[in-house]
Amino acid sequence: MNILAIGGSNSSTSINRKLALYAAQQVPNANVTLYDVSEIDLPLFSVQLEAKIGIHALALDFAKQIDEADLIVLSLAENNGSYNAGFKNLVDWTSRISNRKTWGNKPMLLLATSPGARGGKTVLESAKNYFPFMGADIKGTFSLPKFGENFSEENGITNDVLKEELLQVIQSVIGA
């Protein structure tokens, strides 16, 4: 199974990128590709810029990676209750590709985390309601609260209850 893991943040130290990669690596025998939003230099979308330059090559590349994936594992950063601006800009550009729904009707595991107790639940709910209109087939969701207390670089999710909850969601998503 080819998995595209995306941390929905343009932060170079994104905790959501860490969670997306960790979750994708829990799928047995998966080939995981990590898409790092912080490494792209994409101008702010506008219809005027699109008319001038066309669809940006980075958006075309992102769409290609979506198309090559069997499953998208996306963990969203929550900035003031909404999507991270860098991630949203990438989605805005990708949504302009003709004859395409942004997420390509691909199955998606939708995640969020934050340093706080709600774990990005506001942005997670927003995406859960909106992304299907953009071609996401959301198969499961998971929120990890208090990232700093419940995740380590060495061991991933350290809270046994939360780890088991994620593993159960993953099992339901992959149908095992």
N, C-alpha and C positions, 0 to 999 in steps of 0.2 A: 504494500500500500504506500503510495506517495502522499506525504503530508506536507502542506505548506503551513509553517508556524509563523504567525505574525504577532508582534508586540505593537499594539496600536498607539505608539508614542514616538515622538521624535527626540526623546531624551537618550543620550548616549549611555546612561546607566538605568535604563528602563526596567522596572520590576515586572512590568507586564510582558516584556520580551522574555524575561527569565521564566515566568510562569508558563507562557505559551510553549517555549522550548521544552521545559520539564514535562508538561502534559503530553506533548507530542511524543516524547521519548518513552512514555509509559505504554504506548501502543506496540504490541509485539510485532517484530519483523517489519517495522516501518522504515521507509527511507524518508528522512526528515530534511526539508530545506527551510532554513531560517531566513525570513525577509526582515531586514533591519531598516525601519523607516528613518532612523537617525542618520543613516549613511547616504540618503538621497538628497540631492539639491534640486528641488522642484519649485519653480516659481509659483507664486500665488495665482490660483486659477481666476480667470475672468474670460468672458465671451470675447472681449476685444483681443486679448492675448491669443486665445484659441484661433480667432480669425486670422491673426497675423502669422502664427507659427504652426498651426495645426495641432493635433494631439501630441503632447510631449512624449518623447521616446521612453521616458521612465514609466509613464502610465501604460504604454503599450507593452513594455517588458513585464510590469506587474500583472497585467491581464493575461499574458502568456503563462506566467507562473501559476496563476489561478487555474487556467485551462489544463495545465499539466498535472494538477493535484487531484487526488482521489478524495481528500478530506482537507478542509481548512480548519486550523486551530488558531483562533484569534482571541487574544486577551487585550481588552480595552483599558486604556488609562482614562481616568475621569478627571477632567479639568473644569472646575466650577460646575459640576453636574452634567457636563457634556463631553463630547469627543475631543481628543487632543487635536489641536489645529493642524499640525503636520500630517497626521493620519487623515483627517477630514479632507485636507487639500489633495492628498493622493487619491482618495475615493472620489472627490469631485472631478478630477481629471479623468479617472478611469471610467466614470459614468458617462462621459461624453463620447466614448468610442461607439461608432454606429453599429446598430443591430446587436447590441449586447446589453445584458443585465450585468451590473458590476461584478457580482459574485458568481456569475456563470452557472447558476442553478446547482452549485456544488454543495454537498453536505458540509455542515459547519458545526464545530464545537466552540461555543461562545463563552469566554471567560472574562473575568475582571478581578483586579486586586488593587488595593491601596494601603497606605499606612494606617488608615482609620478602621473603625469597627464595622462600617458598612461594606467595606471591600469593593467599592465601585458599583454598588447595586443600582444606583440611579442611571448611570450610563449603560449598564447591562440591560436594564428593563427597556430603555429607549431603543437600543439596538435590536433587542429581541422583537420589539413591535415593528421596527422600521426596516430592518435588513431583508426580510422576506420580499418586500416590494422591490428590492434591488437584486433579487435572484439568489438569496441565501436560503438554503434548506437547513434550518437550525435543528439539529438532532439532540442537543443537550446544552445546558448552561451550568456554570459553576462560579461562585464568588469566593475568593479567599480574603477574609478580613485580616487586618493587622499583619501585613506582610512581614515586617521586621521580626515579629514574635513567632510567626508560623512557617517561616521558610528559611532555609540555609543553603548557601552555595553548594556545600558538600552533600547534603542529604535531601534537598528539595523540601517538600512539605513535612514539617516536623510534628505537627499536631496529628495524632493517629486518627482521630474522628474525621477531621477534614481530609486527610489523605485517603481514607477509605471512601469518603463521599465522592471525591474526584475519581477514584478508580472505578467506582460503580457507574458514574456518569459515562466514563470512557467505555466501559464494557457495553453499556446500552447503546452508545453511539456506533460502535464497530460491530455490534450484533453478536458478540461472543458470549 
